[in-house]
Amino acid sequence: MVDVVSSEKRSLMMAGIRGKNTKPEIAIRKALFALGLRYRIHDKRLPGKPDLVFPGRKAVLFVEGCFWHGHDCHLFKWPSSREEFWQAKIEGNRVRDARVRQELETLGWRYMTVWECALKGRTRLPFPVVIDRIRSWLESAEPMGEIEGTRDGDS
């Protein structure tokens, strides 16, 4: 399949995609701050520079894009052009994600992943539900958590 935009335009579009301080991440940060939860952002001392770090709870939060991390949901679709490049890129991200989470576990940190599909698209959850699930997980002793959009048959 031929791209509908020039390679220069595509390059500009891809360069504009942010890796941190994304809209979903900022929305979550503001909501958690409003609840009185305090955190650090993108702490370089921890593996993977988590999006939000709660040092007192020894917990971190990752807000992940479904496409970039190959999440099994309606927002992820393998590109039909440059297939080898994209498979290597996305599989590399998955491998790195698994390694980072293992390193955090080894260091005694808890982690939660909030997937983009929980926040947008046809499977999104109500935003207050996402925030409540994050808050509940932070207050628990659960070692890991994950929030994703609804699946077929879920309510």
TORPA-4810 file (N, C-alpha, C, O; in nm, 3 decimals):
<nodes>
NODE_1_0.084_-0.117_0.000_0.000_0.000_0.000_0.089_0.124_0.000_0.184_0.133_0.078_M
NODE_2_0.059_0.217_-0.085_0.135_0.341_-0.097_0.083_0.440_0.007_-0.038_0.453_0.029_V
NODE_3_0.177_0.510_0.071_0.141_0.610_0.171_0.066_0.725_0.103_0.095_0.758_-0.012_D
NODE_4_-0.028_0.785_0.173_-0.107_0.894_0.115_-0.038_1.029_0.131_-0.085_1.129_0.076_V
NODE_5_0.072_1.034_0.207_0.148_1.159_0.221_0.293_1.133_0.180_0.337_1.018_0.177_V
NODE_6_0.365_1.239_0.150_0.505_1.223_0.109_0.589_1.172_0.227_0.548_1.184_0.342_S
NODE_7_0.705_1.117_0.196_0.792_1.065_0.302_0.839_1.179_0.392_0.859_1.158_0.512_S
NODE_8_0.858_1.300_0.337_0.898_1.416_0.418_0.788_1.453_0.517_0.815_1.479_0.634_E
NODE_9_0.665_1.455_0.468_0.550_1.488_0.553_0.532_1.380_0.660_0.507_1.412_0.777_K
NODE_10_0.545_1.254_0.623_0.532_1.145_0.719_0.639_1.157_0.826_0.612_1.136_0.944_R
NODE_11_0.761_1.191_0.785_0.870_1.208_0.880_0.838_1.319_0.980_0.862_1.303_1.100_S
NODE_12_0.785_1.431_0.931_0.745_1.540_1.020_0.635_1.497_1.116_0.638_1.531_1.235_L
NODE_13_0.539_1.422_1.065_0.428_1.375_1.148_0.480_1.283_1.259_0.439_1.296_1.374_M
NODE_14_0.568_1.191_1.224_0.619_1.095_1.322_0.708_1.167_1.424_0.708_1.130_1.542_M
NODE_15_0.783_1.268_1.381_0.869_1.342_1.472_0.788_1.421_1.575_0.837_1.453_1.683_A
NODE_16_0.664_1.452_1.541_0.578_1.528_1.631_0.512_1.445_1.739_0.446_1.500_1.827_G
NODE_17_0.528_1.314_1.734_0.466_1.228_1.834_0.552_1.232_1.960_0.671_1.202_1.956_I
NODE_18_0.490_1.268_2.070_0.562_1.285_2.195_0.581_1.152_2.267_0.497_1.062_2.259_R
NODE_19_0.692_1.141_2.337_0.719_1.022_2.418_0.686_1.044_2.564_0.666_0.948_2.639_G
NODE_20_0.680_1.170_2.604_0.642_1.201_2.742_0.562_1.329_2.743_0.561_1.404_2.645_K
NODE_21_0.495_1.353_2.855_0.405_1.468_2.869_0.295_1.467_2.763_0.261_1.571_2.707_N
NODE_22_0.242_1.349_2.737_0.133_1.335_2.641_0.003_1.383_2.706_-0.004_1.398_2.828_T
NODE_23_-0.098_1.407_2.626_-0.227_1.453_2.679_-0.285_1.354_2.780_-0.330_1.396_2.887_K
NODE_24_-0.287_1.223_2.750_-0.340_1.130_2.851_-0.260_1.132_2.982_-0.317_1.128_3.091_P
NODE_25_-0.129_1.140_2.969_-0.043_1.143_3.087_-0.071_1.267_3.171_-0.081_1.258_3.293_E
NODE_26_-0.082_1.381_3.108_-0.108_1.507_3.180_-0.246_1.504_3.246_-0.261_1.551_3.359_I
NODE_27_-0.345_1.450_3.177_-0.480_1.441_3.235_-0.478_1.354_3.362_-0.539_1.389_3.462_A
NODE_28_-0.407_1.243_3.356_-0.397_1.154_3.473_-0.322_1.225_3.585_-0.363_1.218_3.701_I
NODE_29_-0.212_1.291_3.552_-0.136_1.364_3.655_-0.222_1.467_3.725_-0.220_1.476_3.848_R
NODE_30_-0.296_1.546_3.650_-0.380_1.650_3.710_-0.487_1.591_3.801_-0.513_1.643_3.909_K
NODE_31_-0.549_1.482_3.756_-0.655_1.420_3.836_-0.599_1.361_3.966_-0.661_1.375_4.071_A
NODE_32_-0.484_1.296_3.959_-0.425_1.238_4.079_-0.377_1.347_4.175_-0.390_1.333_4.296_L
NODE_33_-0.322_1.454_4.120_-0.278_1.568_4.203_-0.398_1.628_4.276_-0.388_1.663_4.394_F
NODE_34_-0.511_1.640_4.206_-0.632_1.696_4.267_-0.682_1.609_4.382_-0.749_1.658_4.472_A
NODE_35_-0.650_1.480_4.379_-0.687_1.389_4.488_-0.587_1.393_4.603_-0.602_1.323_4.702_L
NODE_36_-0.485_1.476_4.588_-0.385_1.487_4.694_-0.269_1.390_4.681_-0.185_1.381_4.770_G
NODE_37_-0.264_1.318_4.570_-0.154_1.223_4.548_-0.036_1.297_4.486_-0.050_1.368_4.387_L
NODE_38_0.080_1.279_4.545_0.200_1.347_4.498_0.296_1.247_4.435_0.304_1.131_4.477_R
NODE_39_0.367_1.291_4.335_0.451_1.203_4.254_0.565_1.281_4.193_0.568_1.404_4.196_Y
NODE_40_0.658_1.207_4.138_0.764_1.266_4.055_0.734_1.220_3.912_0.664_1.122_3.891_R
NODE_41_0.788_1.293_3.814_0.766_1.249_3.676_0.899_1.215_3.610_1.000_1.282_3.631_I
NODE_42_0.897_1.109_3.532_1.010_1.066_3.448_1.142_1.058_3.525_1.242_1.115_3.483_H
NODE_43_1.141_0.990_3.637_1.260_0.977_3.723_1.367_0.895_3.651_1.349_0.775_3.631_D
NODE_44_1.476_0.959_3.614_1.582_0.893_3.538_1.659_0.790_3.620_1.733_0.709_3.565_K
NODE_45_1.641_0.793_3.752_1.712_0.696_3.837_1.647_0.559_3.834_1.706_0.461_3.881_R
NODE_46_1.526_0.550_3.780_1.455_0.422_3.774_1.456_0.367_3.632_1.456_0.444_3.535_L
NODE_47_1.458_0.235_3.618_1.453_0.174_3.485_1.329_0.221_3.408_1.218_0.222_3.463_P
NODE_48_1.348_0.260_3.284_1.237_0.298_3.198_1.184_0.438_3.218_1.089_0.477_3.150_G
NODE_49_1.242_0.516_3.308_1.194_0.651_3.338_1.041_0.656_3.341_0.979_0.716_3.254_K
NODE_50_0.981_0.592_3.442_0.834_0.584_3.448_0.768_0.721_3.439_0.825_0.822_3.481_P
NODE_51_0.646_0.724_3.383_0.573_0.848_3.366_0.543_0.915_3.500_0.561_1.036_3.514_D
NODE_52_0.498_0.838_3.597_0.472_0.889_3.731_0.538_0.796_3.832_0.529_0.673_3.820_L
NODE_53_0.603_0.854_3.931_0.671_0.777_4.035_0.617_0.823_4.170_0.617_0.943_4.200_V
NODE_54_0.573_0.728_4.250_0.521_0.754_4.384_0.620_0.695_4.483_0.602_0.582_4.528_F
NODE_55_0.726_0.771_4.518_0.834_0.716_4.600_0.788_0.660_4.735_0.836_0.554_4.777_P
NODE_56_0.697_0.728_4.801_0.650_0.682_4.932_0.575_0.551_4.926_0.569_0.478_5.025_G
NODE_57_0.519_0.521_4.814_0.444_0.396_4.795_0.526_0.292_4.718_0.481_0.180_4.695_R
NODE_58_0.646_0.332_4.678_0.735_0.248_4.597_0.657_0.190_4.478_0.658_0.070_4.452_K
NODE_59_0.590_0.282_4.407_0.504_0.244_4.294_0.528_0.339_4.177_0.557_0.457_4.196_A
NODE_60_0.515_0.285_4.056_0.528_0.366_3.935_0.411_0.340_3.842_0.347_0.235_3.847_V
NODE_61_0.385_0.438_3.757_0.275_0.429_3.662_0.329_0.458_3.523_0.401_0.556_3.502_L
NODE_62_0.293_0.372_3.428_0.326_0.393_3.287_0.196_0.419_3.212_0.099_0.345_3.228_F
NODE_63_0.192_0.525_3.131_0.077_0.553_3.045_0.126_0.522_2.904_0.204_0.598_2.846_V
NODE_64_0.079_0.409_2.849_0.135_0.355_2.725_0.041_0.372_2.606_-0.080_0.356_2.618_E
NODE_65_0.098_0.406_2.492_0.025_0.411_2.367_0.010_0.271_2.310_0.107_0.196_2.300_G
NODE_66_-0.110_0.236_2.272_-0.138_0.100_2.225_-0.060_0.065_2.098_-0.012_-0.048_2.084_C
NODE_67_-0.047_0.160_2.006_0.027_0.131_1.883_0.174_0.104_1.913_0.229_0.002_1.871_F
NODE_68_0.238_0.195_1.985_0.383_0.189_2.006_0.427_0.068_2.088_0.542_0.025_2.078_W
NODE_69_0.336_0.014_2.167_0.373_-0.099_2.253_0.302_-0.228_2.210_0.307_-0.328_2.281_H
NODE_70_0.236_-0.224_2.094_0.177_-0.345_2.038_0.069_-0.406_2.125_0.061_-0.529_2.137_G
NODE_71_-0.015_-0.323_2.187_-0.121_-0.375_2.274_-0.228_-0.444_2.192_-0.262_-0.398_2.083_H
NODE_72_-0.280_-0.552_2.243_-0.383_-0.631_2.174_-0.519_-0.565_2.193_-0.598_-0.607_2.278_D
NODE_73_-0.547_-0.461_2.113_-0.675_-0.392_2.121_-0.708_-0.332_1.984_-0.631_-0.345_1.889_C
NODE_74_-0.822_-0.267_1.976_-0.866_-0.211_1.848_-0.780_-0.094_1.800_-0.785_-0.059_1.682_H
NODE_75_-0.703_-0.032_1.889_-0.619_0.081_1.849_-0.488_0.037_1.784_-0.418_0.118_1.724_L
NODE_76_-0.456_-0.092_1.795_-0.332_-0.141_1.736_-0.360_-0.217_1.608_-0.443_-0.309_1.604_F
NODE_77_-0.290_-0.178_1.503_-0.299_-0.247_1.374_-0.159_-0.243_1.314_-0.097_-0.137_1.308_K
NODE_78_-0.111_-0.358_1.269_0.021_-0.361_1.207_0.020_-0.276_1.081_-0.069_-0.293_0.998_W
NODE_79_0.116_-0.186_1.065_0.124_-0.107_0.942_0.146_-0.197_0.820_0.211_-0.301_0.830_P
NODE_80_0.092_-0.156_0.708_0.106_-0.238_0.587_0.228_-0.198_0.504_0.263_-0.267_0.408_S
NODE_81_0.293_-0.087_0.541_0.416_-0.049_0.472_0.533_-0.066_0.568_0.517_-0.055_0.690_S
NODE_82_0.650_-0.093_0.513_0.772_-0.111_0.592_0.751_-0.209_0.706_0.788_-0.183_0.821_R
NODE_83_0.690_-0.322_0.674_0.650_-0.420_0.774_0.765_-0.467_0.861_0.749_-0.480_0.983_E
NODE_84_0.882_-0.494_0.801_0.996_-0.542_0.879_1.042_-0.437_0.980_1.071_-0.470_1.095_E
NODE_85_1.047_-0.313_0.938_1.086_-0.204_1.028_0.993_-0.197_1.148_1.038_-0.193_1.262_F
NODE_86_0.861_-0.195_1.120_0.764_-0.180_1.228_0.761_-0.301_1.320_0.742_-0.286_1.441_W
NODE_87_0.778_-0.420_1.264_0.781_-0.539_1.351_0.900_-0.533_1.445_0.887_-0.562_1.564_Q
NODE_88_1.016_-0.496_1.393_1.135_-0.484_1.477_1.117_-0.374_1.582_1.153_-0.393_1.698_A
NODE_89_1.062_-0.261_1.542_1.042_-0.148_1.632_0.948_-0.184_1.747_0.980_-0.164_1.864_K
NODE_90_0.832_-0.236_1.712_0.731_-0.265_1.814_0.772_-0.383_1.901_0.750_-0.382_2.022_I
NODE_91_0.832_-0.485_1.840_0.879_-0.599_1.920_0.991_-0.554_2.013_1.000_-0.602_2.126_E
NODE_92_1.077_-0.464_1.967_1.182_-0.409_2.053_1.124_-0.335_2.172_1.175_-0.345_2.283_G
NODE_93_1.017_-0.260_2.148_0.949_-0.190_2.258_0.892_-0.289_2.359_0.902_-0.268_2.479_N
NODE_94_0.831_-0.397_2.308_0.774_-0.499_2.399_0.882_-0.564_2.483_0.864_-0.585_2.603_R
NODE_95_0.993_-0.598_2.421_1.104_-0.661_2.493_1.158_-0.565_2.599_1.182_-0.606_2.713_V
NODE_96_1.176_-0.439_2.561_1.225_-0.339_2.658_1.127_-0.323_2.773_1.167_-0.314_2.888_R
NODE_97_0.996_-0.318_2.742_0.895_-0.304_2.846_0.905_-0.418_2.947_0.901_-0.395_3.068_D
NODE_98_0.918_-0.541_2.897_0.928_-0.657_2.987_1.055_-0.649_3.072_1.052_-0.679_3.192_A
NODE_99_1.165_-0.609_3.011_1.292_-0.597_3.085_1.281_-0.490_3.194_1.324_-0.511_3.308_R
NODE_100_1.224_-0.375_3.160_1.210_-0.265_3.256_1.124_-0.308_3.374_1.158_-0.279_3.489_V
NODE_101_1.014_-0.374_3.346_0.926_-0.417_3.454_0.994_-0.521_3.544_0.974_-0.520_3.665_R
NODE_102_1.072_-0.609_3.485_1.147_-0.708_3.563_1.250_-0.637_3.652_1.267_-0.672_3.769_Q
NODE_103_1.319_-0.537_3.597_1.417_-0.461_3.675_1.349_-0.388_3.790_1.402_-0.385_3.901_E
NODE_104_1.233_-0.328_3.766_1.160_-0.260_3.873_1.121_-0.358_3.983_1.136_-0.328_4.101_L
NODE_105_1.070_-0.475_3.942_1.034_-0.579_4.039_1.153_-0.618_4.125_1.143_-0.629_4.247_E
NODE_106_1.267_-0.638_4.060_1.389_-0.676_4.131_1.429_-0.569_4.233_1.481_-0.601_4.340_T
NODE_107_1.406_-0.444_4.199_1.439_-0.333_4.289_1.332_-0.312_4.397_1.347_-0.226_4.484_L
NODE_108_1.224_-0.391_4.391_1.119_-0.381_4.492_1.011_-0.279_4.462_0.937_-0.239_4.552_G
NODE_109_1.000_-0.236_4.337_0.899_-0.139_4.297_0.777_-0.209_4.241_0.788_-0.312_4.175_W
NODE_110_0.660_-0.150_4.266_0.534_-0.196_4.207_0.509_-0.113_4.082_0.554_0.001_4.074_R
NODE_111_0.438_-0.169_3.984_0.412_-0.094_3.862_0.272_-0.118_3.809_0.215_-0.226_3.826_Y
NODE_112_0.219_-0.016_3.746_0.088_-0.026_3.681_0.101_0.034_3.541_0.170_0.133_3.520_M
NODE_113_0.032_-0.029_3.446_0.026_0.020_3.308_-0.116_0.065_3.279_-0.212_-0.010_3.300_T
NODE_114_-0.130_0.188_3.231_-0.259_0.239_3.185_-0.248_0.249_3.034_-0.168_0.326_2.981_V
NODE_115_-0.329_0.170_2.964_-0.325_0.166_2.818_-0.411_0.277_2.757_-0.513_0.316_2.813_W
NODE_116_-0.367_0.325_2.644_-0.437_0.429_2.570_-0.583_0.392_2.544_-0.670_0.479_2.547_E
NODE_117_-0.612_0.264_2.518_-0.749_0.221_2.487_-0.843_0.237_2.606_-0.965_0.234_2.589_C
NODE_118_-0.789_0.252_2.726_-0.872_0.279_2.843_-0.918_0.424_2.845_-1.013_0.459_2.914_A
NODE_119_-0.848_0.509_2.768_-0.873_0.652_2.772_-0.935_0.707_2.644_-0.990_0.818_2.644_L
NODE_120_-0.927_0.632_2.534_-0.984_0.683_2.409_-1.031_0.567_2.322_-0.994_0.452_2.343_K
NODE_121_-1.113_0.600_2.224_-1.164_0.498_2.133_-1.292_0.436_2.186_-1.343_0.474_2.291_G
NODE_122_-1.341_0.341_2.112_-1.472_0.283_2.145_-1.470_0.198_2.272_-1.576_0.168_2.326_R
NODE_123_-1.353_0.160_2.319_-1.346_0.076_2.439_-1.310_0.155_2.565_-1.287_0.097_2.671_T
NODE_124_-1.304_0.287_2.553_-1.260_0.368_2.666_-1.352_0.351_2.787_-1.471_0.321_2.775_R
NODE_125_-1.292_0.371_2.901_-1.365_0.368_3.027_-1.395_0.512_3.067_-1.326_0.604_3.022_L
NODE_126_-1.495_0.534_3.150_-1.516_0.670_3.200_-1.390_0.714_3.276_-1.335_0.637_3.355_P
NODE_127_-1.346_0.836_3.252_-1.221_0.884_3.312_-1.220_0.871_3.464_-1.118_0.831_3.520_F
NODE_128_-1.330_0.904_3.534_-1.328_0.887_3.679_-1.305_0.742_3.723_-1.247_0.717_3.829_P
NODE_129_-1.350_0.647_3.642_-1.328_0.505_3.674_-1.178_0.473_3.663_-1.124_0.404_3.749_V
NODE_130_-1.113_0.523_3.560_-0.968_0.501_3.543_-0.893_0.559_3.663_-0.807_0.492_3.721_V
NODE_131_-0.926_0.681_3.701_-0.857_0.746_3.813_-0.883_0.670_3.943_-0.792_0.652_4.023_I
NODE_132_-1.006_0.625_3.963_-1.038_0.549_4.085_-0.962_0.417_4.090_-0.917_0.375_4.197_D
NODE_133_-0.947_0.351_3.975_-0.871_0.225_3.972_-0.723_0.250_4.002_-0.660_0.170_4.071_R
NODE_134_-0.669_0.360_3.951_-0.529_0.393_3.981_-0.515_0.419_4.131_-0.425_0.365_4.195_I
NODE_135_-0.604_0.503_4.187_-0.598_0.535_4.329_-0.609_0.409_4.415_-0.534_0.392_4.510_R
NODE_136_-0.704_0.323_4.380_-0.722_0.198_4.456_-0.597_0.111_4.451_-0.556_0.054_4.552_S
NODE_137_-0.536_0.102_4.333_-0.414_0.022_4.321_-0.302_0.083_4.404_-0.229_0.011_4.472_W
NODE_138_-0.288_0.215_4.399_-0.182_0.281_4.476_-0.198_0.255_4.626_-0.100_0.239_4.698_L
NODE_139_-0.323_0.250_4.672_-0.349_0.228_4.814_-0.341_0.082_4.853_-0.340_0.049_4.972_E
NODE_140_-0.334_-0.007_4.755_-0.325_-0.150_4.783_-0.179_-0.193_4.793_-0.088_-0.112_4.783_S
NODE_141_-0.160_-0.322_4.813_-0.025_-0.378_4.815_0.000_-0.462_4.690_0.100_-0.533_4.682_A
NODE_142_-0.091_-0.453_4.592_-0.076_-0.532_4.470_0.056_-0.497_4.400_0.087_-0.380_4.384_E
NODE_143_0.133_-0.598_4.359_0.262_-0.571_4.297_0.252_-0.511_4.157_0.341_-0.436_4.115_P
NODE_144_0.146_-0.542_4.084_0.131_-0.489_3.949_-0.015_-0.468_3.917_-0.103_-0.530_3.977_M
NODE_145_-0.039_-0.379_3.821_-0.175_-0.352_3.779_-0.178_-0.313_3.633_-0.076_-0.277_3.574_G
NODE_146_-0.296_-0.321_3.576_-0.312_-0.287_3.435_-0.454_-0.238_3.415_-0.550_-0.296_3.465_E
NODE_147_-0.466_-0.130_3.341_-0.598_-0.077_3.306_-0.603_-0.068_3.154_-0.521_0.000_3.092_I
NODE_148_-0.699_-0.136_3.095_-0.717_-0.131_2.951_-0.864_-0.109_2.921_-0.948_-0.118_3.010_E
NODE_149_-0.894_-0.079_2.797_-1.033_-0.057_2.757_-1.113_-0.184_2.772_-1.058_-0.292_2.793_G
NODE_150_-1.244_-0.169_2.761_-1.332_-0.285_2.774_-1.308_-0.383_2.659_-1.273_-0.343_2.548_T
NODE_151_-1.328_-0.508_2.687_-1.318_-0.613_2.584_-1.461_-0.651_2.546_-1.556_-0.617_2.617_R
NODE_152_-1.477_-0.722_2.434_-1.611_-0.770_2.395_-1.669_-0.850_2.509_-1.606_-0.942_2.562_D
NODE_153_-1.792_-0.814_2.547_-1.859_-0.884_2.655_-1.836_-0.821_2.791_-1.907_-0.854_2.886_G
NODE_154_-1.737_-0.732_2.803_-1.714_-0.662_2.931_-1.818_-0.554_2.948_-1.874_-0.503_2.850_D
NODE_155_-1.844_-0.520_3.070_-1.935_-0.407_3.095_-1.865_-0.297_3.168_-1.925_-0.194_3.197_S
</nodes>
